Amino acid sequence: MHSEGEVRAVLDQLGDASEIAPEAHEPRARCSALEVWALILLPVGGIIVRILGWVIGVVLLWTSDAWTTR
């Protein structure tokens, strides 16, 4: 376990919470057309354009900045 002094030193290095908190809650950018097409093609692309529609949806998903593997 860490002592209270060690914890306070780390908190002092991080800075004031009122300055850090707004940065952590900045609104994310809206989805672009790339994300919309990926969401459309993944569920229905395989039905409409057979397997190719689904594959295109997956590629759009992988190239999108809005989606991560987390």
Buried (B, 14 or more C-beta within 10 A) or exposed (E): EEEEEEEEEEEEEEEEEEEEEEEEEEEEEEEEEBBEBBBBBBEEBBEEBEEEBBBBBBEBBEEBEEBEEE
